[in-house]
Amino acid sequence: MGVKLLIRPVPPKGVTGPTSYDLLKRLIDELCVSQPSGRSEAWSVTCQLMKQGHGLVGTVGGPTAGAGGGGGLRDTWAVTFRDAPDVVFLLQRPECKVLECESAVMRLLEKKLEFAKQMAVRVEGHTYTKGDFVLRLCTATQAIHSTQALLGYCLEVEYLPVSSMSSAEGMLGELLDLMKQLMNTIVAAAAAANTTTTQEGQGPAGGGGGAGALSQTLHNNNNSSNSNNSLNRHRSNRKRY
């Protein structure tokens, strides 16, 4: 496992979620080459909140221990991965405990211990490569019973050769600079297209401004990551990477 950086753009008010995804997808298409057999590289993580009894979904974590008559058992998160469908990880957040077991344990929880699935959060996407970098474009959704809602999008950047942040500062800084340049180019082109469309006929208000604000948000997120990792202090030493 290398060094990872998580970028989560927050679109301004008035800009719909898919706009954020489209901009990130275009950024990756400009920057990366999708791995061969790209669809086989699709991945997903599903987190299901299991509540004992039939209480309503409230605050995350639910009732206190023993509320469902489970002899000390607590509400549990069941986490499954696409590449390991036969394994489930049971998480008890208050105690920070993780138990790895076979997927058949889910039937035991539901049939014998009266646990029920109350809420599920799913994160999924595709993997892209750029040299020693791996990028994962993620879409997060939440489902409560029959209601599903979009939580947002994020981009995970992983630098494989090293596991120390101090050793990866230079390369991550270079990649972030390149991403900002590409994003500015994409946003400028989108803004020009929106301006032309607006002049020809009234379209959705604030289209160009929303794209520019999203670019600024990503720019700020990148600057925050650079600040936290002290990337700007090492620009003179990037040649050693």
CYANA upper distance limits for C-alpha pairs under 8 A (distance plus 0.5 A):
  1 MET  CA    160 LEU  CA      6.90
  1 MET  CA    163 SER  CA      7.14
  2 GLY  CA    158 GLU  CA      6.56
  2 GLY  CA    159 TYR  CA      5.77
  2 GLY  CA    160 LEU  CA      4.69
  2 GLY  CA    161 PRO  CA      6.74
  2 GLY  CA    162 VAL  CA      5.86
  2 GLY  CA    163 SER  CA      5.06
  2 GLY  CA    164 SER  CA      8.26
  3 VAL  CA    158 GLU  CA      5.99
  3 VAL  CA    159 TYR  CA      5.74
  3 VAL  CA    160 LEU  CA      7.17
  3 VAL  CA    162 VAL  CA      7.08
  3 VAL  CA    163 SER  CA      5.66
  3 VAL  CA    164 SER  CA      7.00
  3 VAL  CA    165 MET  CA      6.63
  3 VAL  CA    168 ALA  CA      7.62
  4 LYS  CA    156 GLU  CA      7.34
  4 LYS  CA    157 VAL  CA      6.04
  4 LYS  CA    158 GLU  CA      4.77
  4 LYS  CA    159 TYR  CA      6.96
  5 LEU  CA    156 GLU  CA      6.31
  5 LEU  CA    157 VAL  CA      5.54
  5 LEU  CA    158 GLU  CA      6.83
  5 LEU  CA    225 SER  CA      8.37
  6 LEU  CA    154 CYS  CA      7.48
  6 LEU  CA    155 LEU  CA      6.36
  6 LEU  CA    156 GLU  CA      5.07
  6 LEU  CA    157 VAL  CA      6.76
  7 ILE  CA    154 CYS  CA      6.13
  7 ILE  CA    155 LEU  CA      5.56
  7 ILE  CA    156 GLU  CA      6.78
  7 ILE  CA    157 VAL  CA      8.38
  7 ILE  CA    218 LEU  CA      8.03
  7 ILE  CA    221 ASN  CA      7.16
  7 ILE  CA    222 ASN  CA      7.75
  8 ARG  CA    153 TYR  CA      6.90
  8 ARG  CA    154 CYS  CA      4.83
  8 ARG  CA    155 LEU  CA      6.81
  8 ARG  CA    218 LEU  CA      7.97
  8 ARG  CA    221 ASN  CA      7.90
  9 PRO  CA     20 SER  CA      7.73
  9 PRO  CA    153 TYR  CA      7.70
  9 PRO  CA    154 CYS  CA      7.20
  9 PRO  CA    214 LEU  CA      7.34
  9 PRO  CA    217 THR  CA      6.53
  9 PRO  CA    218 LEU  CA      5.77
  9 PRO  CA    221 ASN  CA      7.74
 10 VAL  CA    214 LEU  CA      7.39
 10 VAL  CA    217 THR  CA      6.89
 10 VAL  CA    218 LEU  CA      8.23
 11 PRO  CA     15 VAL  CA      6.62
 11 PRO  CA     16 THR  CA      8.08
 11 PRO  CA     17 GLY  CA      7.80
 11 PRO  CA     20 SER  CA      7.03
 11 PRO  CA    210 GLY  CA      7.84
 11 PRO  CA    213 ALA  CA      7.65
 11 PRO  CA    214 LEU  CA      5.71
 11 PRO  CA    217 THR  CA      7.77
 12 PRO  CA    210 GLY  CA      6.94
 12 PRO  CA    213 ALA  CA      6.93
 12 PRO  CA    214 LEU  CA      7.20
 14 GLY  CA    206 GLY  CA      8.03
 14 GLY  CA    210 GLY  CA      7.77
 15 VAL  CA     19 THR  CA      7.37
 15 VAL  CA    207 GLY  CA      8.01
 15 VAL  CA    210 GLY  CA      6.22
 16 THR  CA     20 SER  CA      7.93
 17 GLY  CA     21 TYR  CA      7.21
 17 GLY  CA    152 GLY  CA      7.28
 18 PRO  CA     22 ASP  CA      6.50
 19 THR  CA     23 LEU  CA      6.78
 19 THR  CA    211 ALA  CA      8.33
 20 SER  CA     24 LEU  CA      6.83
 20 SER  CA    153 TYR  CA      7.89
 20 SER  CA    214 LEU  CA      7.74
 21 TYR  CA     25 LYS  CA      6.47
 21 TYR  CA    153 TYR  CA      7.06
 22 ASP  CA     26 ARG  CA      6.59
 23 LEU  CA     27 LEU  CA      6.62
 23 LEU  CA    183 MET  CA      8.25
 23 LEU  CA    186 ILE  CA      8.06
 23 LEU  CA    187 VAL  CA      8.41
 24 LEU  CA     28 ILE  CA      6.76
 24 LEU  CA    137 LEU  CA      8.26
 24 LEU  CA    155 LEU  CA      8.34
 25 LYS  CA     29 ASP  CA      6.64
 25 LYS  CA    137 LEU  CA      8.11
 26 ARG  CA     30 GLU  CA      6.68
 26 ARG  CA    186 ILE  CA      8.22
 27 LEU  CA     31 LEU  CA      6.66
 27 LEU  CA    179 MET  CA      7.77
 27 LEU  CA    182 LEU  CA      7.07
 27 LEU  CA    183 MET  CA      6.76
 27 LEU  CA    186 ILE  CA      8.01
 28 ILE  CA     32 CYS  CA      5.95
 28 ILE  CA    128 TYR  CA      8.27
 29 ASP  CA     33 VAL  CA      7.46
 29 ASP  CA     34 SER  CA      8.46
 30 GLU  CA    182 LEU  CA      8.04
 31 LEU  CA    130 LYS  CA      7.83
 31 LEU  CA    179 MET  CA      8.11
 31 LEU  CA    182 LEU  CA      8.43
 32 CYS  CA    128 TYR  CA      6.81
 32 CYS  CA    129 THR  CA      6.28
 32 CYS  CA    130 LYS  CA      5.63
 33 VAL  CA    128 TYR  CA      6.83
 33 VAL  CA    129 THR  CA      6.45
 33 VAL  CA    130 LYS  CA      7.03
 34 SER  CA     38 GLY  CA      6.64
 34 SER  CA    127 THR  CA      7.67
 34 SER  CA    128 TYR  CA      5.24
 34 SER  CA    129 THR  CA      6.73
 35 GLN  CA     41 GLU  CA      7.98
 35 GLN  CA    127 THR  CA      7.70
 35 GLN  CA    128 TYR  CA      6.31
 35 GLN  CA    129 THR  CA      6.89
 37 SER  CA     41 GLU  CA      7.44
 38 GLY  CA     42 ALA  CA      7.53
 38 GLY  CA    126 HIS  CA      7.90
 38 GLY  CA    127 THR  CA      8.06
 39 ARG  CA    126 HIS  CA      7.94
 41 GLU  CA    126 HIS  CA      6.52
 41 GLU  CA    127 THR  CA      6.41
 42 ALA  CA    124 GLU  CA      7.99
 42 ALA  CA    125 GLY  CA      6.29
 42 ALA  CA    126 HIS  CA      4.95
 42 ALA  CA    127 THR  CA      7.06
 43 TRP  CA     81 PHE  CA      8.27
 43 TRP  CA     82 ARG  CA      6.31
 43 TRP  CA     83 ASP  CA      7.68
 43 TRP  CA    124 GLU  CA      6.17
 43 TRP  CA    125 GLY  CA      6.26
 43 TRP  CA    126 HIS  CA      6.66
 43 TRP  CA    127 THR  CA      8.23
 44 SER  CA     81 PHE  CA      6.57
 44 SER  CA     82 ARG  CA      5.80
 44 SER  CA    122 ARG  CA      7.54
 44 SER  CA    123 VAL  CA      6.04
 44 SER  CA    124 GLU  CA      4.49
 44 SER  CA    125 GLY  CA      7.00
 45 VAL  CA     79 VAL  CA      7.55
 45 VAL  CA     80 THR  CA      6.36
 45 VAL  CA     81 PHE  CA      5.24
 45 VAL  CA     82 ARG  CA      6.90
 45 VAL  CA    122 ARG  CA      6.26
 45 VAL  CA    123 VAL  CA      5.74
 45 VAL  CA    124 GLU  CA      6.81
 46 THR  CA     78 ALA  CA      8.48
 46 THR  CA     79 VAL  CA      6.12
 46 THR  CA     80 THR  CA      5.86
 46 THR  CA     81 PHE  CA      7.10
 46 THR  CA    120 ALA  CA      7.32
 46 THR  CA    121 VAL  CA      6.33
 46 THR  CA    122 ARG  CA      4.91
 46 THR  CA    123 VAL  CA      6.94
 47 CYS  CA     77 TRP  CA      6.72
 47 CYS  CA     78 ALA  CA      6.07
 47 CYS  CA     79 VAL  CA      4.97
 47 CYS  CA     80 THR  CA      7.18
 47 CYS  CA    120 ALA  CA      5.96
 47 CYS  CA    121 VAL  CA      5.62
 47 CYS  CA    122 ARG  CA      6.77
 48 GLN  CA     77 TRP  CA      5.91
 48 GLN  CA     78 ALA  CA      5.54
 48 GLN  CA     79 VAL  CA      6.95
 48 GLN  CA    117 LYS  CA      6.96
 48 GLN  CA    118 GLN  CA      7.85
 48 GLN  CA    119 MET  CA      6.19
 48 GLN  CA    120 ALA  CA      4.72
 48 GLN  CA    121 VAL  CA      6.95
 49 LEU  CA     75 ASP  CA      7.80
 49 LEU  CA     76 THR  CA      6.49
 49 LEU  CA     77 TRP  CA      5.12
 49 LEU  CA     78 ALA  CA      6.97
 49 LEU  CA    117 LYS  CA      6.40
 49 LEU  CA    118 GLN  CA      6.20
 49 LEU  CA    119 MET  CA      5.66
 49 LEU  CA    120 ALA  CA      6.65
 50 MET  CA     75 ASP  CA      6.29
 50 MET  CA     76 THR  CA      5.66
 50 MET  CA     77 TRP  CA      6.43
 50 MET  CA     78 ALA  CA      7.49
 50 MET  CA    115 PHE  CA      6.27
 50 MET  CA    116 ALA  CA      5.84
 50 MET  CA    117 LYS  CA      5.24
 50 MET  CA    118 GLN  CA      6.57
 50 MET  CA    119 MET  CA      8.12
 51 LYS  CA     55 GLY  CA      7.69
 51 LYS  CA     62 GLY  CA      7.83
 51 LYS  CA     74 ARG  CA      8.40
 51 LYS  CA     75 ASP  CA      5.42
 51 LYS  CA     76 THR  CA      7.28
 51 LYS  CA    115 PHE  CA      5.74
 51 LYS  CA    116 ALA  CA      5.87
 51 LYS  CA    117 LYS  CA      7.02
 51 LYS  CA    118 GLN  CA      7.05
 52 GLN  CA     68 GLY  CA      5.93
 52 GLN  CA     70 GLY  CA      7.75
 52 GLN  CA     74 ARG  CA      8.09
 52 GLN  CA     75 ASP  CA      6.82
 52 GLN  CA    113 LEU  CA      7.82
 52 GLN  CA    114 GLU  CA      6.17
 52 GLN  CA    115 PHE  CA      4.65
 52 GLN  CA    116 ALA  CA      6.74
 53 GLY  CA     68 GLY  CA      5.84
 53 GLY  CA    114 GLU  CA      6.31
 53 GLY  CA    115 PHE  CA      6.56
 53 GLY  CA    116 ALA  CA      7.47
 54 HIS  CA    116 ALA  CA      7.49
 56 LEU  CA    118 GLN  CA      8.27
 57 VAL  CA     62 GLY  CA      7.48
 57 VAL  CA    118 GLN  CA      6.97
 57 VAL  CA    119 MET  CA      8.06
 58 GLY  CA     62 GLY  CA      6.68
 61 GLY  CA     75 ASP  CA      6.66
 61 GLY  CA     76 THR  CA      8.13
 61 GLY  CA     93 ARG  CA      7.96
 62 GLY  CA     75 ASP  CA      6.99
 63 PRO  CA     67 ALA  CA      6.52
 63 PRO  CA     68 GLY  CA      8.42
 63 PRO  CA     74 ARG  CA      8.44
 63 PRO  CA     75 ASP  CA      7.93
 64 THR  CA     74 ARG  CA      7.39
 65 ALA  CA     70 GLY  CA      8.37
 65 ALA  CA     72 GLY  CA      5.81
 65 ALA  CA     73 LEU  CA      6.45
 65 ALA  CA     74 ARG  CA      5.46
 65 ALA  CA     75 ASP  CA      8.24
 66 GLY  CA     70 GLY  CA      6.03
 66 GLY  CA     71 GLY  CA      6.22
 66 GLY  CA     72 GLY  CA      5.41
 66 GLY  CA     73 LEU  CA      6.89
 66 GLY  CA     74 ARG  CA      7.62
 70 GLY  CA     74 ARG  CA      8.21
 70 GLY  CA    113 LEU  CA      7.69
 74 ARG  CA     92 GLN  CA      7.62
 75 ASP  CA     92 GLN  CA      7.58
 76 THR  CA     90 LEU  CA      6.84
 76 THR  CA     91 LEU  CA      6.15
 76 THR  CA     92 GLN  CA      5.76
 76 THR  CA     93 ARG  CA      8.17
 77 TRP  CA     89 PHE  CA      8.50
 77 TRP  CA     90 LEU  CA      6.16
 77 TRP  CA     91 LEU  CA      5.45
 77 TRP  CA     92 GLN  CA      7.10
 77 TRP  CA     93 ARG  CA      8.47
 78 ALA  CA     88 VAL  CA      6.91
 78 ALA  CA     89 PHE  CA      6.18
 78 ALA  CA     90 LEU  CA      5.21
 78 ALA  CA     91 LEU  CA      6.90
 79 VAL  CA     88 VAL  CA      6.21
 79 VAL  CA     89 PHE  CA      5.52
 79 VAL  CA     90 LEU  CA      6.89
 79 VAL  CA     91 LEU  CA      8.09
 80 THR  CA     84 ALA  CA      7.76
 80 THR  CA     85 PRO  CA      7.11
 80 THR  CA     87 VAL  CA      7.20
 80 THR  CA     88 VAL  CA      5.54
 80 THR  CA     89 PHE  CA      7.02
 81 PHE  CA     85 PRO  CA      6.60
 81 PHE  CA     87 VAL  CA      8.33
 81 PHE  CA     88 VAL  CA      8.30
 85 PRO  CA    103 SER  CA      7.98
 86 ASP  CA    102 GLU  CA      6.39
 86 ASP  CA    103 SER  CA      5.65
 87 VAL  CA    100 GLU  CA      7.55
 87 VAL  CA    101 CYS  CA      6.36
 87 VAL  CA    102 GLU  CA      5.22
 87 VAL  CA    103 SER  CA      5.56
 88 VAL  CA    100 GLU  CA      6.55
 88 VAL  CA    101 CYS  CA      6.07
 88 VAL  CA    102 GLU  CA      6.42
 88 VAL  CA    103 SER  CA      5.75
 89 PHE  CA     98 VAL  CA      6.98
 89 PHE  CA     99 LEU  CA      6.05
 89 PHE  CA    100 GLU  CA      5.10
 89 PHE  CA    101 CYS  CA      6.83
 90 LEU  CA     98 VAL  CA      6.09
 90 LEU  CA     99 LEU  CA      5.56
 90 LEU  CA    100 GLU  CA      6.99
 90 LEU  CA    101 CYS  CA      8.29
 91 LEU  CA     96 CYS  CA      7.63
 91 LEU  CA     97 LYS  CA      6.28
 91 LEU  CA     98 VAL  CA      5.20
 91 LEU  CA     99 LEU  CA      7.13
 92 GLN  CA     96 CYS  CA      6.28
 92 GLN  CA     97 LYS  CA      5.75
 92 GLN  CA     98 VAL  CA      7.13
 93 ARG  CA     97 LYS  CA      7.20
101 CYS  CA    105 VAL  CA      7.38
104 ALA  CA    108 LEU  CA      7.54
105 VAL  CA    109 LEU  CA      6.78
106 MET  CA    110 GLU  CA      6.76
107 ARG  CA    111 LYS  CA      6.32
107 ARG  CA    112 LYS  CA      8.36
108 LEU  CA    112 LYS  CA      5.81
108 LEU  CA    113 LEU  CA      7.21
109 LEU  CA    113 LEU  CA      5.42
109 LEU  CA    114 GLU  CA      6.72
109 LEU  CA    115 PHE  CA      5.85
110 GLU  CA    114 GLU  CA      5.43
110 GLU  CA    115 PHE  CA      5.11
110 GLU  CA    116 ALA  CA      6.39
111 LYS  CA    115 PHE  CA      8.06
118 GLN  CA    144 ILE  CA      6.78
118 GLN  CA    145 HIS  CA      6.92
119 MET  CA    142 GLN  CA      7.83
119 MET  CA    143 ALA  CA      6.22
119 MET  CA    144 ILE  CA      5.07
119 MET  CA    145 HIS  CA      7.07
120 ALA  CA    142 GLN  CA      6.26
120 ALA  CA    143 ALA  CA      5.65
120 ALA  CA    144 ILE  CA      7.07
121 VAL  CA    140 ALA  CA      7.50
121 VAL  CA    141 THR  CA      6.24
121 VAL  CA    142 GLN  CA      4.96
121 VAL  CA    143 ALA  CA      6.88
122 ARG  CA    140 ALA  CA      6.12
122 ARG  CA    141 THR  CA      5.86
122 ARG  CA    142 GLN  CA      6.92
123 VAL  CA    138 CYS  CA      6.67
123 VAL  CA    139 THR  CA      6.01
123 VAL  CA    140 ALA  CA      4.91
123 VAL  CA    141 THR  CA      7.12
124 GLU  CA    137 LEU  CA      8.47
124 GLU  CA    138 CYS  CA      5.81
124 GLU  CA    139 THR  CA      5.93
124 GLU  CA    140 ALA  CA      7.20
125 GLY  CA    136 ARG  CA      7.15
125 GLY  CA    137 LEU  CA      5.90
125 GLY  CA    138 CYS  CA      5.17
125 GLY  CA    139 THR  CA      6.65
126 HIS  CA    136 ARG  CA      6.33
126 HIS  CA    137 LEU  CA      6.46
126 HIS  CA    138 CYS  CA      7.87
127 THR  CA    134 VAL  CA      7.45
127 THR  CA    135 LEU  CA      6.35
127 THR  CA    136 ARG  CA      5.17
127 THR  CA    137 LEU  CA      7.38
128 TYR  CA    134 VAL  CA      6.31
128 TYR  CA    135 LEU  CA      5.59
128 TYR  CA    136 ARG  CA      6.76
129 THR  CA    133 PHE  CA      6.23
129 THR  CA    134 VAL  CA      5.13
129 THR  CA    135 LEU  CA      6.59
130 LYS  CA    134 VAL  CA      6.91
130 LYS  CA    135 LEU  CA      8.36
132 ASP  CA    159 TYR  CA      6.51
132 ASP  CA    160 LEU  CA      6.26
132 ASP  CA    161 PRO  CA      7.33
133 PHE  CA    157 VAL  CA      7.39
133 PHE  CA    158 GLU  CA      6.11
133 PHE  CA    159 TYR  CA      5.23
133 PHE  CA    160 LEU  CA      6.80
134 VAL  CA    157 VAL  CA      6.42
134 VAL  CA    158 GLU  CA      5.59
134 VAL  CA    159 TYR  CA      7.06
134 VAL  CA    160 LEU  CA      8.00
135 LEU  CA    155 LEU  CA      7.38
135 LEU  CA    156 GLU  CA      6.07
135 LEU  CA    157 VAL  CA      5.17
135 LEU  CA    158 GLU  CA      6.84
136 ARG  CA    155 LEU  CA      6.24
136 ARG  CA    156 GLU  CA      5.58
136 ARG  CA    157 VAL  CA      7.19
137 LEU  CA    153 TYR  CA      8.03
137 LEU  CA    154 CYS  CA      6.75
137 LEU  CA    155 LEU  CA      5.27
137 LEU  CA    156 GLU  CA      7.09
138 CYS  CA    153 TYR  CA      6.09
138 CYS  CA    154 CYS  CA      5.75
138 CYS  CA    155 LEU  CA      6.54
138 CYS  CA    156 GLU  CA      8.16
139 THR  CA    151 LEU  CA      8.34
139 THR  CA    152 GLY  CA      6.68
139 THR  CA    153 TYR  CA      5.23
139 THR  CA    154 CYS  CA      7.29
140 ALA  CA    150 LEU  CA      6.83
140 ALA  CA    151 LEU  CA      5.79
140 ALA  CA    152 GLY  CA      6.02
140 ALA  CA    153 TYR  CA      6.64
141 THR  CA    148 GLN  CA      7.45
141 THR  CA    149 ALA  CA      6.18
141 THR  CA    150 LEU  CA      4.98
141 THR  CA    151 LEU  CA      5.63
141 THR  CA    152 GLY  CA      7.74
142 GLN  CA    148 GLN  CA      6.07
142 GLN  CA    149 ALA  CA      5.73
142 GLN  CA    150 LEU  CA      6.83
142 GLN  CA    151 LEU  CA      7.05
143 ALA  CA    147 THR  CA      6.04
143 ALA  CA    148 GLN  CA      4.70
143 ALA  CA    149 ALA  CA      6.86
144 ILE  CA    148 GLN  CA      6.87
159 TYR  CA    168 ALA  CA      7.85
159 TYR  CA    172 LEU  CA      8.11
162 VAL  CA    167 SER  CA      7.31
162 VAL  CA    168 ALA  CA      7.22
163 SER  CA    167 SER  CA      8.31
163 SER  CA    168 ALA  CA      8.42
164 SER  CA    168 ALA  CA      7.01
165 MET  CA    169 GLU  CA      6.58
165 MET  CA    229 ASN  CA      7.89
166 SER  CA    229 ASN  CA      8.27
168 ALA  CA    172 LEU  CA      6.55
168 ALA  CA    241 TYR  CA      8.39
169 GLU  CA    173 GLY  CA      6.48
169 GLU  CA    229 ASN  CA      7.38
169 GLU  CA    230 SER  CA      7.95
169 GLU  CA    231 LEU  CA      5.86
169 GLU  CA    234 HIS  CA      7.87
170 GLY  CA    174 GLU  CA      6.81
170 GLY  CA    231 LEU  CA      7.03
170 GLY  CA    234 HIS  CA      7.05
170 GLY  CA    235 ARG  CA      7.08
170 GLY  CA    237 ASN  CA      7.73
170 GLY  CA    238 ARG  CA      5.28
170 GLY  CA    241 TYR  CA      7.04
171 MET  CA    175 LEU  CA      6.76
171 MET  CA    238 ARG  CA      7.52
171 MET  CA    241 TYR  CA      7.04
172 LEU  CA    176 LEU  CA      6.61
172 LEU  CA    231 LEU  CA      8.35
173 GLY  CA    177 ASP  CA      6.69
173 GLY  CA    226 ASN  CA      7.32
173 GLY  CA    231 LEU  CA      6.27
173 GLY  CA    232 ASN  CA      8.05
173 GLY  CA    235 ARG  CA      8.40
174 GLU  CA    178 LEU  CA      6.78
175 LEU  CA    179 MET  CA      6.63
176 LEU  CA    180 LYS  CA      6.66
176 LEU  CA    222 ASN  CA      7.12
177 ASP  CA    181 GLN  CA      6.80
178 LEU  CA    182 LEU  CA      6.75
179 MET  CA    183 MET  CA      6.50
180 LYS  CA    184 ASN  CA      6.57
180 LYS  CA    218 LEU  CA      8.39
180 LYS  CA    219 HIS  CA      6.90
181 GLN  CA    185 THR  CA      6.85
182 LEU  CA    186 ILE  CA      6.68
183 MET  CA    187 VAL  CA      6.49
183 MET  CA    215 SER  CA      7.01
184 ASN  CA    188 ALA  CA      6.48
184 ASN  CA    215 SER  CA      7.20
185 THR  CA    189 ALA  CA      6.77
186 ILE  CA    190 ALA  CA      6.70
187 VAL  CA    191 ALA  CA      6.47
187 VAL  CA    211 ALA  CA      6.42
187 VAL  CA    212 GLY  CA      6.68
187 VAL  CA    215 SER  CA      7.32
188 ALA  CA    192 ALA  CA      6.67
188 ALA  CA    212 GLY  CA      8.30
189 ALA  CA    193 ALA  CA      6.75
190 ALA  CA    194 ASN  CA      6.64
190 ALA  CA    208 GLY  CA      7.42
190 ALA  CA    211 ALA  CA      7.87
191 ALA  CA    195 THR  CA      6.61
191 ALA  CA    207 GLY  CA      7.93
191 ALA  CA    208 GLY  CA      4.92
191 ALA  CA    209 GLY  CA      8.10
191 ALA  CA    211 ALA  CA      7.53
191 ALA  CA    212 GLY  CA      8.05
192 ALA  CA    196 THR  CA      6.81
192 ALA  CA    208 GLY  CA      8.23
193 ALA  CA    197 THR  CA      6.72
194 ASN  CA    198 THR  CA      6.53
194 ASN  CA    207 GLY  CA      6.95
194 ASN  CA    208 GLY  CA      6.37
195 THR  CA    199 GLN  CA      6.72
195 THR  CA    208 GLY  CA      7.64
196 THR  CA    200 GLU  CA      6.86
197 THR  CA    201 GLY  CA      6.66
197 THR  CA    202 GLN  CA      8.04
197 THR  CA    203 GLY  CA      7.45
198 THR  CA    202 GLN  CA      5.60
198 THR  CA    203 GLY  CA      6.03
206 GLY  CA    210 GLY  CA      6.33
207 GLY  CA    211 ALA  CA      6.96
208 GLY  CA    212 GLY  CA      6.72
209 GLY  CA    213 ALA  CA      6.47
210 GLY  CA    214 LEU  CA      6.60
211 ALA  CA    215 SER  CA      6.72
212 GLY  CA    216 GLN  CA      6.70
213 ALA  CA    217 THR  CA      6.58
214 LEU  CA    218 LEU  CA      6.70
215 SER  CA    219 HIS  CA      6.47
216 GLN  CA    220 ASN  CA      6.50
217 THR  CA    221 ASN  CA      6.61
218 LEU  CA    222 ASN  CA      6.58
219 HIS  CA    223 ASN  CA      6.62
220 ASN  CA    224 SER  CA      6.52
221 ASN  CA    225 SER  CA      6.74
222 ASN  CA    226 ASN  CA      6.58
223 ASN  CA    227 SER  CA      6.52
224 SER  CA    228 ASN  CA      6.61
225 SER  CA    229 ASN  CA      6.58
226 ASN  CA    230 SER  CA      6.24
226 ASN  CA    231 LEU  CA      5.31
226 ASN  CA    232 ASN  CA      6.93
227 SER  CA    231 LEU  CA      6.90
227 SER  CA    232 ASN  CA      7.51
230 SER  CA    234 HIS  CA      7.73
231 LEU  CA    235 ARG  CA      7.39
234 HIS  CA    238 ARG  CA      7.22
237 ASN  CA    241 TYR  CA      8.49
